[in-house]
Amino acid sequence: MKTIFIKTTIFLTLIVGLVLVGSCKKEELPILVNSVILNKTEITIKENETASLMATVQPDNATNKEVIWKSNDKTIATVDKNGKVTAIKAGETTITVTAGEKTATCKVTVKAKFIALIGINLNKTEVTIKEDETVNLIPTIQPENATNKEVIWKSSDETIATVNSNGKVTAIKVGTADITATTGKKTATCKVRVKSPYMITFTTAKAIGEEIKLTINAKKEDRADVWIDLNNNGKRDNGEYVFFSDYNTDTYRIKSQTITIYGKIMLFRCYKNDIQSLNVSKNNALTYLSCRNNHLTSLDVSKNTALTKFWCYDNKLTNLDVSKNTQLKLLYFSTNQLTSLDVSKNTVLTKLFCDNNHLTRLNVANGNNTKMDIMKAHKNPNLKCIQIDTDFEPSTKPWNSSKFRGWKKDNSTQWSTKSCE
């Protein structure tokens, strides 16, 4: 019994000794991370694509090998705890991995995802402009976020119309050209019609389908650009050509009560066509105009400075300003409703017909009275005085009916070398 006790005591003593010896050893230190390396330092991916980054921590027996991932710009790309990078939108960012106090980075470039082009449209498919005018064509690309949105512009005939890199079209001369916008393999086209800046427009009381009779002439070099718009659509349609003549009247069947003659014409006769309005201000090349026997109440010829012969009798005009028409040689305005007329600026005028109006004032003192072989001012019962040149004696040119020459007035009207105001 005593022997067993002694053995047990010895065993316990040994155990306690071993424990005491172990407790006297030093505590072990952690093994620190000395580097972290990524498998890629740069990657390029497209929107919505993913890529995996792998981090290697050294040494292999580092005490704490935990890594932390971070994106510098989560709007460009994100990264999860496993190093999975997800591209969000086009741009650049940096992914950083941290292990202990060590870091490594990877530059991430996100490219826009290729979005195929479906088509391109223009804000206009056809347009009519005048020489030297411009118009802007605006392209619309489908879809709006297509990868390739570059547009290349081209004109089918740059002698007629040009187009710049922004779609601005410039009219060069009369004619038709196709402007094409190309992006990728898709195209859109606008037909550009360039019309002459010269034009004469009138309205008629005649019904659509009726005929009008006109005489039109132009210089040979200008005739190719002259045409008549019978349906008032601004386009040169088939059958809208012009017959040229100084004397012959040609017939045109109207499809609109508003008619426009485009082009640089010099001679225009439009008498007896029930014309209610006439605009010749946009054709300053006109030298000969006859609009007699219509229903005109007003007419502006201030821009027609080349006019030499002007017939407009048998209308309802109440006013006429010919002060800018200094080339006039003949002015025929009988049977209107004019209340005053001043031809003092028309220094080459040789024939003046202003009889049968409502004149109360008439000034013909243009310095050329001696060369005026016709001046008819009779049938103006309210006209008391006619101002003439100081060196002219009207009695030297009495009216001669057989020769249709001379000066003629009412007996109640007096000649005066002074103002009749």
Sequence and secondary structure as in RCSB ss.txt:
>XXXX:A:sequence
MKTIFIKTTIFLTLIVGLVLVGSCKKEELPILVNSVILNKTEITIKENETASLMATVQPDNATNKEVIWKSNDKT
IATVDKNGKVTAIKAGETTITVTAGEKTATCKVTVKAKFIALIGINLNKTEVTIKEDETVNLIPTIQPENATNKE
VIWKSSDETIATVNSNGKVTAIKVGTADITATTGKKTATCKVRVKSPYMITFTTAKAIGEEIKLTINAKKEDRAD
VWIDLNNNGKRDNGEYVFFSDYNTDTYRIKSQTITIYGKIMLFRCYKNDIQSLNVSKNNALTYLSCRNNHLTSLD
VSKNTALTKFWCYDNKLTNLDVSKNTQLKLLYFSTNQLTSLDVSKNTVLTKLFCDNNHLTRLNVANGNNTKMDIM
KAHKNPNLKCIQIDTDFEPSTKPWNSSKFRGWKKDNSTQWSTKSCE
>XXXX:A:secstr
 HHHHHHHHHHHHHHHHHHHHHHTS         EEEES SEEEEETT EEE  EEEESTT S    EEEES TT
TEEE TT EEEE SSEEEEEEEEETTEEEEEEEEEE       EEEES SEEEEETT EEE  EEEESTT S   
 EEEES TTTEEE TT EEEE SSEEEEEEEEETTEEEEEEEEEE S EEEEEESS TT EEEEEEE  GGGGGG
 EEESSSSSS  TT    B SS  EEEE SSSEEEEES  SEEE  SS EEEEE TT TT  EEE  SS  S   
 TT TT  EEE  SS       TT TT SEEE  SS  SEEE TT TT  EEE  SS  SEEE  SS GGG  EE
E  S TT  EEE  TT  GGGSB BTTTTBEEE  TT EEESS   
